[in-house]
Amino acid sequence: MKSIVPIGPFHPLQEEPELFRLHVDGETVVDIDVDIGYNHRGIEKISEGKTYDQVPYLVERICGICSTSHPLAFVQAVEDLAKIEVPERALYIRTVVAELERLHSHLLWVGLAGHFLGYNTVFMWAWKYREPVLDTLEELTGNRNNYAMMKVGGVRRDFDDSKMSKVRKLLDDVWEKVVMLAGAVTDDPVLHARLKGVGILSPEDVHNYGALGPTARASGVPIDVRRDDPYAAYDRVDWSVITHDGCDVFGRAVVRVLEMLESVKIIRQCLDKMPKGPIDANVKEIPPGEGIGHAEAPRGETFHYVRSDGTNRPVRHKVRAPTYMNLPTFKSTVIGQSITDATIILASVDPCYSCTERMGVYDASNGRKTLDGKELLRLSQEKTQRLRREMGK
Amino acid sequence: MSQKLVDRIRKGIGDKARRIDVRSPRRVYVDIAPNDLVDVVKYLFEDLRARYVIASGVQVEDGFEVLHHFCFDADHVVVSVRVKAAPEKPEVPSVAPIIKGAEFIEREMHDLLGIEFPGHPNLTRLILAEDWPEGVYPLRRGKPWEGKVSQQL
């Protein structure tokens, strides 16, 4: 029986609605259409009417989870355009905020992935550990999210040195928990059986689709803007790019978990090395020209292109979020897989989470609903349970 | 490090490059004619294995510009290939048959700026709704649209 499974377009967990049409034959996915643009907010156009000081606030609101990567990429594009030297201390502050964000974003993903597999304990624990990270961000920047730290030429607020011991203690706690999570992921035979070989994305397809971030790195493609076009203070600290050659969902999970450890390492070194001094280059004028800025967001490279005509507003501002490139890879990862695995494959690129709740299976011949979102979630969780029973766990 | 890469690009695409502008050690802009776009992109993407980033469509005084951005991650350089299109009926050859990752962005530029991409496998609407009026492009400047909206909330 051939049917179409629509996923989306709207879901409360997503900040950008998408519609996936899965064409399934029995339980196997044979084709997928991706449809975006349901809530096009016209941010590129709005940006043309804002000043260089206002745009960071605007682009901060593109994504609710990785809310510092867009302003960071934008200010770097303007700094590239106007050849601005950013003070050392500001570079370190940018790095710390960006890495704290990566920590909380990856913890969020680990929790959701756990939920979709039927590991609700993982969901609760991962989100529990995410809370202190958000609290730290609040202490340092004033906000749990949308930190409003980036500005052209520097950062808006300085870190209070008296809070650093608290941050260090948090990092020690997070380190311990992430090591435990890493152990739980890599040692659990059920997870191996459930996730290995699922949603294969070959390195060749990474190149063809331009896939990014953990999605590319889990296919053994070592790309990371933090190392390949160093910005902020990433070239001043010692860390490594995590890759995995599994090309599957398991690899994507391992890469994300291990990256959190690298983030902790980066933040610790930044706190040690952070110099005293000014945090802002006090930019007064932006000359005509064009500039490119990119930053490694938790989901991959965020890319901004800015064109200026010498006034106080950009004449063109192009924004490219990582999911824009990662979404089309579903054409190669989902096709041929079982529908029980579709949820976790779609989740594995971390598309600021997709819409399982709204997913339903319709019989194409009579349009009757045969499976709804709850059903699909149950199928996915039951598969894990079954594997667990078979393995005697 | 960018010099070596620029030399390689210059050798590879020869006189197809109208201008190679090394803005900074990590930013290079290459201006070419639209007819050479497919060859140049093929050379960068397939022979030099550059990572395709995205394209930016820009409306300028004398028409449109399309910039295809490529990352040379190992060389730490972003190379942007720029082609120009006419103000009336802008047209730029599609690179989507070579790069699957360019399918979305060409459809987006077609929607928002009204640039045609001959050779694209499926140049349908991506961002705009199906009932959006023909010939109205949200990112274009100039004469405001004078049509009527079919529904008002």
HADDOCK unambig.tbl for C-alpha pairs under 7 A between the chains (distance, minus, plus):
assign (segid A and resid 36 and name CA) (segid B and resid 126 and name CA) 6.34 0.50 0.50
assign (segid A and resid 36 and name CA) (segid B and resid 127 and name CA) 6.42 0.50 0.50
assign (segid A and resid 37 and name CA) (segid B and resid 126 and name CA) 6.22 0.50 0.50
assign (segid A and resid 37 and name CA) (segid B and resid 127 and name CA) 4.07 0.50 0.50
assign (segid A and resid 37 and name CA) (segid B and resid 128 and name CA) 6.51 0.50 0.50
assign (segid A and resid 40 and name CA) (segid B and resid 127 and name CA) 6.61 0.50 0.50
assign (segid A and resid 45 and name CA) (segid B and resid 139 and name CA) 6.42 0.50 0.50
assign (segid A and resid 207 and name CA) (segid B and resid 51 and name CA) 6.49 0.50 0.50
assign (segid A and resid 208 and name CA) (segid B and resid 99 and name CA) 5.65 0.50 0.50
assign (segid A and resid 208 and name CA) (segid B and resid 100 and name CA) 5.58 0.50 0.50
assign (segid A and resid 208 and name CA) (segid B and resid 101 and name CA) 6.18 0.50 0.50
assign (segid A and resid 209 and name CA) (segid B and resid 99 and name CA) 6.90 0.50 0.50
assign (segid A and resid 209 and name CA) (segid B and resid 100 and name CA) 5.25 0.50 0.50
assign (segid A and resid 209 and name CA) (segid B and resid 101 and name CA) 3.99 0.50 0.50
assign (segid A and resid 210 and name CA) (segid B and resid 51 and name CA) 6.27 0.50 0.50
assign (segid A and resid 210 and name CA) (segid B and resid 52 and name CA) 5.60 0.50 0.50
assign (segid A and resid 210 and name CA) (segid B and resid 53 and name CA) 6.62 0.50 0.50
assign (segid A and resid 210 and name CA) (segid B and resid 101 and name CA) 5.60 0.50 0.50
assign (segid A and resid 223 and name CA) (segid B and resid 73 and name CA) 6.88 0.50 0.50
assign (segid A and resid 228 and name CA) (segid B and resid 73 and name CA) 5.19 0.50 0.50
assign (segid A and resid 228 and name CA) (segid B and resid 74 and name CA) 6.50 0.50 0.50
assign (segid A and resid 228 and name CA) (segid B and resid 76 and name CA) 5.23 0.50 0.50
assign (segid A and resid 229 and name CA) (segid B and resid 76 and name CA) 5.15 0.50 0.50
assign (segid A and resid 316 and name CA) (segid B and resid 58 and name CA) 6.60 0.50 0.50
assign (segid A and resid 318 and name CA) (segid B and resid 56 and name CA) 6.12 0.50 0.50
assign (segid A and resid 325 and name CA) (segid B and resid 101 and name CA) 6.41 0.50 0.50
